[in-house]
Amino acid sequence: MTAAWRGWPSTLGVALVLGVLAFAIFGPLFNLVVWAFAERWYFPHKLPSEFGFAFWARVFSERGGAWQALGTSVWIALLTVALSLAVAVPAGYALARVRLRWRGLILLAFLLPQAVPNLPVYVNIARVFY
Amino acid sequence: MSETLAAARDASRPRRSFEAGGALGAVLVAPALAIIGLFFALPLGLSVVGAFRDKDGAYTLANLAKAYELYTTDFVFTIAIVALSSALIAAFAIAIAGYLTLGEHPRLVAALRWLYRWPLFIPFIVAGQLMRGFLAKNGTLNHVLIGSGLIEPLTAQSLLDWRGIVIAFVWKQAPFVTLLLAGAMASLERQHVEAARNLGASRLRALFEIVLPQVKGTLLVGIVLSFVTMLSVLSVPLMINPNSPTMITVDIAYRINTHADYGVANALCLASLALAAAGAWFYLRHAVQRAEAATP
């Protein structure tokens, strides 16, 4: 009890830093949530004057095309994860449990895509496929 | 008693199936290697070769010359932003991971551990949009600063320039490097730190002289991975600061979308590859030094 009380300035200091960190992390997210439901918001006011779903209706309407885009995104992500797992799990098993002749070189080949910026790859994949 | 111990030890040790070696290993690894070869190595090779070819296919240095003439400022801008972001990411990662390892208030350590990981799950493009709302002249940051009386309403400024890009990168990548670093620090032996503390070292000194030297490799890996990732992000600079000067990823996209100029785009890609190679060289040098120090 006495030890905890003796250290209270440092506890307060750390709690303050944590508060600032929480603001830095959740501030932008909170801002996004407020903007998503705001319908009218002018500068000096700290919060919107009107809340509503007007923009949601506009985005998810028939002409908005958001449902198709969302569906495509989710489908691509799921397919990528499934195919990556299907290919990576056997490879991982082989690297860990089976004796491979060029184990070091194969590991290097798997690590290389992580060490290289992928924009050049995207640019030229488009050329290969189109 | 000893038989169960021996059995437990054998069960936990991984076994290599030497009989089915060779062919099985090749078959298991082949699909992954084929994908890397076809969808990574081939386009990368095309990119490097494409930087030296003009529209008719002849070999030329004109693309490099044009890229140098038009985009040197942006290249220097890119280096500066990514270097500054990497330094800030390292600083935050060391601070947060250090407190998680050496902190003495269990509740605050638990709170920090819960808090710092949130930005990990947010894609770069969403982080760019978050920062556009947060850092704008009428954004949340300025609202809070004005509301708490720290700045005057008239002196509020928009941070949507190079500072916004750095903030977005640090916000997104610092938790990743912190995660790596905290894991490495947690696997260290406590006795070194405890011995130092018993001899009177402060926690800060224990962090910089005992803990950090042992996790230098992990920190370097995290920073190099972040460096390479930040070099390839298009969404963040496009959303926060598309005006000149900007990062070369924006220039690459512009060259392709507006001019269909794959030559100069590939030349710029070559430049960013060279930059990434410079970063990777730091890591390789450290890894080689470590390997040499380890062998007697």
Chai-1 contact restraints between the chains, C-beta under 6 A:
chainA,res_idxA,chainB,res_idxB,connection_type,confidence,min_distance_angstrom,max_distance_angstrom,comment,restraint_id
A,T11,B,H105,contact,1.0,0.0,6.0,A-B,restraint_1
A,V14,B,L108,contact,1.0,0.0,6.0,A-B,restraint_2
A,A22,B,L115,contact,1.0,0.0,6.0,A-B,restraint_3
A,I25,B,W118,contact,1.0,0.0,6.0,A-B,restraint_4
A,G27,B,F134,contact,1.0,0.0,6.0,A-B,restraint_5
A,G27,B,T140,contact,1.0,0.0,6.0,A-B,restraint_6
A,P28,B,L130,contact,1.0,0.0,6.0,A-B,restraint_7
A,P28,B,F134,contact,1.0,0.0,6.0,A-B,restraint_8
A,N31,B,G133,contact,1.0,0.0,6.0,A-B,restraint_9
A,N31,B,F134,contact,1.0,0.0,6.0,A-B,restraint_10
A,N31,B,T140,contact,1.0,0.0,6.0,A-B,restraint_11
A,L32,B,L130,contact,1.0,0.0,6.0,A-B,restraint_12
A,W35,B,G133,contact,1.0,0.0,6.0,A-B,restraint_13
A,F43,B,N138,contact,1.0,0.0,6.0,A-B,restraint_14
A,K46,B,H143,contact,1.0,0.0,6.0,A-B,restraint_15
A,V87,B,P31,contact,1.0,0.0,6.0,A-B,restraint_16
A,V87,B,A32,contact,1.0,0.0,6.0,A-B,restraint_17
A,V87,B,I35,contact,1.0,0.0,6.0,A-B,restraint_18
A,P90,B,L28,contact,1.0,0.0,6.0,A-B,restraint_19
A,A91,B,V29,contact,1.0,0.0,6.0,A-B,restraint_20
A,A91,B,A32,contact,1.0,0.0,6.0,A-B,restraint_21
A,A94,B,G25,contact,1.0,0.0,6.0,A-B,restraint_22
A,A94,B,L28,contact,1.0,0.0,6.0,A-B,restraint_23
A,A94,B,V29,contact,1.0,0.0,6.0,A-B,restraint_24
A,V98,B,L24,contact,1.0,0.0,6.0,A-B,restraint_25
A,V98,B,G25,contact,1.0,0.0,6.0,A-B,restraint_26
A,R99,B,R16,contact,1.0,0.0,6.0,A-B,restraint_27
A,R99,B,F18,contact,1.0,0.0,6.0,A-B,restraint_28
A,R99,B,G21,contact,1.0,0.0,6.0,A-B,restraint_29
A,L100,B,G25,contact,1.0,0.0,6.0,A-B,restraint_30
A,I106,B,V29,contact,1.0,0.0,6.0,A-B,restraint_31
A,A109,B,I36,contact,1.0,0.0,6.0,A-B,restraint_32
A,P113,B,F40,contact,1.0,0.0,6.0,A-B,restraint_33
A,A115,B,V228,contact,1.0,0.0,6.0,A-B,restraint_34
A,A115,B,A280,contact,1.0,0.0,6.0,A-B,restraint_35
A,V116,B,A276,contact,1.0,0.0,6.0,A-B,restraint_36
A,P117,B,V228,contact,1.0,0.0,6.0,A-B,restraint_37
A,P117,B,L231,contact,1.0,0.0,6.0,A-B,restraint_38
A,P117,B,S232,contact,1.0,0.0,6.0,A-B,restraint_39
A,P117,B,S272,contact,1.0,0.0,6.0,A-B,restraint_40
A,P117,B,A276,contact,1.0,0.0,6.0,A-B,restraint_41
A,N118,B,S232,contact,1.0,0.0,6.0,A-B,restraint_42
A,L119,B,S232,contact,1.0,0.0,6.0,A-B,restraint_43
A,L119,B,T249,contact,1.0,0.0,6.0,A-B,restraint_44
A,L119,B,I252,contact,1.0,0.0,6.0,A-B,restraint_45
A,P120,B,S47,contact,1.0,0.0,6.0,A-B,restraint_46
A,P120,B,C269,contact,1.0,0.0,6.0,A-B,restraint_47
A,V121,B,F40,contact,1.0,0.0,6.0,A-B,restraint_48
A,V121,B,P43,contact,1.0,0.0,6.0,A-B,restraint_49
A,V121,B,L44,contact,1.0,0.0,6.0,A-B,restraint_50
A,V123,B,A265,contact,1.0,0.0,6.0,A-B,restraint_51
A,N124,B,P43,contact,1.0,0.0,6.0,A-B,restraint_52
A,N124,B,L46,contact,1.0,0.0,6.0,A-B,restraint_53
A,N124,B,S47,contact,1.0,0.0,6.0,A-B,restraint_54
A,I125,B,P43,contact,1.0,0.0,6.0,A-B,restraint_55
